[in-house]
Amino acid sequence: MIMVTNTIRVKKGHGESVAERFTGSKGVAESPGFVRMEVLFTEGLEDHDELKVCTTWATKAAFEAWVNSDSFRQAHAHRGKKTEGEGEAKESVLLGSEMTTYRVLVTK
């Protein structure tokens, strides 16, 4: 089993609204080998908000199949781009992200 964390840095004050986007993440939940997803909010940061999106997978191959799927591409199609809002373009709140993969050695 593996866990993949995607640490996402966003502009201060936008962390919770970005986290809400993951409540409708149906494609990943239907992906073969998907076990669970948790979205964590880092407390106490002063200059930006930080989320850790943690997904657990039965195998690394299952995760890689998700990353290479059409469902993944659709879910991430607008990531980091400007969004339209009431006739004017809004700047992205995304500051950066980093993905880390772990082998799960113990779980209870």
C-alpha positions as MATLAB code, in Angstrom:
seq = 'MIMVTNTIRVKKGHGESVAERFTGSKGVAESPGFVRMEVLFTEGLEDHDELKVCTTWATKAAFEAWVNSDSFRQAHAHRGKKTEGEGEAKESVLLGSEMTTYRVLVTK';
ca = [
       0.000    0.000    0.000;
       1.184    3.562   -0.669;
       0.181    7.042    0.415;
       0.711   10.051   -1.817;
       0.645   13.550   -0.367;
       0.254   16.621   -2.497;
       1.284   19.652   -0.438;
      -0.489   22.656   -1.953;
       0.428   26.227   -1.025;
      -2.224   28.882   -1.698;
      -2.640   32.555   -0.966;
      -3.545   33.347    2.632;
      -7.275   33.095    3.304;
      -8.030   30.691    0.424;
      -7.127   27.311    1.936;
     -10.597   26.293    3.042;
     -12.236   27.291   -0.253;
      -9.625   25.286   -2.176;
     -10.226   22.326    0.172;
     -13.943   22.446   -0.681;
     -13.090   21.534   -4.271;
     -12.084   18.072   -3.052;
     -15.518   17.287   -1.590;
     -16.804   16.557   -5.090;
     -13.817   14.427   -6.170;
     -15.778   11.445   -7.422;
     -13.395   10.304  -10.159;
     -10.596    9.445   -7.773;
     -12.926    7.546   -5.433;
     -14.072    5.352   -8.311;
     -10.529    4.592   -9.466;
      -9.452    0.940   -9.034;
      -7.086    0.556   -6.088;
      -8.149    3.789   -4.386;
      -8.444    3.346   -0.614;
      -9.125    6.804    0.841;
      -8.446   10.534    0.640;
      -7.938   13.072    3.408;
      -7.431   16.811    3.008;
      -5.483   18.415    5.854;
      -5.126   22.125    6.616;
      -1.820   23.231    8.157;
      -2.407   25.522   11.126;
      -0.237   28.429   12.251;
       1.267   29.581    8.956;
       1.445   33.362    8.597;
       2.272   34.080    4.952;
       0.188   31.461    3.089;
      -2.284   28.613    3.561;
      -1.206   25.022    3.068;
      -3.206   21.893    2.338;
      -2.006   18.314    2.291;
      -4.107   16.117    0.051;
      -3.344   12.567    1.177;
      -4.506    9.667   -0.976;
      -3.954    6.025   -0.073;
      -3.710    3.379   -2.796;
      -3.581   -0.415   -2.793;
      -0.534   -0.314   -5.102;
       1.747    2.181   -6.796;
       0.458    0.892  -10.135;
      -3.101    1.841   -9.114;
      -1.963    5.402   -8.336;
      -0.051    5.655  -11.626;
      -3.121    4.423  -13.525;
      -5.157    7.222  -11.889;
      -2.539    9.850  -12.791;
      -2.593    8.682  -16.414;
      -6.405    8.512  -16.654;
      -8.813   10.821  -18.465;
     -10.592   11.307  -15.127;
      -7.378   12.722  -13.596;
      -6.834   15.066  -16.549;
     -10.398   16.362  -16.263;
     -10.100   16.857  -12.493;
      -6.905   18.889  -12.920;
      -7.745   20.723  -16.161;
      -8.085   24.169  -14.534;
      -5.436   23.828  -11.827;
      -3.218   26.896  -11.562;
      -5.002   28.810  -14.311;
      -6.868   32.069  -14.085;
     -10.554   31.625  -13.465;
     -13.434   33.635  -14.841;
     -15.706   35.407  -12.411;
     -18.450   37.891  -13.152;
     -16.959   39.005  -16.442;
     -13.408   39.533  -15.247;
     -10.408   37.215  -14.940;
      -9.274   36.365  -11.430;
      -5.689   35.492  -10.630;
      -5.038   31.939   -9.449;
      -4.615   31.485   -5.690;
      -2.186   28.586   -6.236;
       1.373   29.347   -5.110;
       2.866   25.910   -5.710;
       2.658   22.234   -4.892;
       4.890   19.272   -4.149;
       4.035   15.594   -4.392;
       5.589   12.949   -2.121;
       5.043    9.174   -2.218;
       5.352    6.918    0.839;
       5.224    3.153    1.278;
       2.826    2.332    4.108;
       4.648    0.012    6.509;
       2.207    0.002    9.444;
      -1.493    0.793    9.621;
      -4.097    0.044   12.301;
];
